[in-house]
Amino acid sequence: MKALIDTNVVLDVLLGREPFYASSLAVMRMVEEGKLTGYISSFAITDIFYFVQKKFKETELVYNKIEKLSRIFAFAAITESTVKTALSLRWKDFEDAVQYAAARERDVDYIITRNAADFENPRVPCVSPSDFVAGFTAKKSR
């Protein structure tokens, strides 16, 4: 199973944001354990670096966190085709449109996000980290 992990989910873990931390961490652990192939859009990594740097103010620590992410996740490259697809969607939130286009190009099964409503009429199911973990656990226990 493959999923694009939205920026907010990664930041929930790296910044310890409650009440989202536990379910977002569970998703990241699923990726780390190989139960899920996780993608982060390549443009999101700069935002992630920025917000983690802003909180911790230790550049080497931030580089180490980003390097760990790069060992766990695959990066969904943003190409000219990705941008053109996102432009054609005409969504209010262009960043989400780009992530959605990248997710479709990778043929992912899910987009895991806390902002599913921002993904307008998606063909790829958008689920929250808590719903994804609950659904995965329910399937596993059957």
Phi, psi and omega in degrees: 000142182236144178214143169270127182261120183292154181307318184297329180290316178296316180295327177304319181285307185295331181259359179062040185281120176266150006268020188266346189305309188298313182288325178291321176297321178300320177296313180298323178293324177299321178293313182298326181274358178081012177280345184210134172272117184253135176244144168240135178294139187299328180287337183290336185297329177290322176295317179299312179303313182302310184289325178290319177298319181299323181280312189269336177057019177239102187303316182295322176299317181294316177302320179297320178295318180292321176298321178296317177303319183291340175276335184268316187256155167267152178256130177273105182296144176259115183251177175302319179298320178300313182295318180296320176297315180298319178298320182293338181288328179060036178286155177297319181258100184296323179302315178293325177297320178294316179297320179296316179297320177296321179296317179295321178296332179268000179054047180284159179273331183214156164247123181258116187208156171267359182238053183302328182295337179286344179266098189284118177049054184285149172271342176261125181300134177251124183227154177284159177304318182294319178292322179296313180297317179297317179294320179294318180295320180295318179296322182292328183276355181284000000 
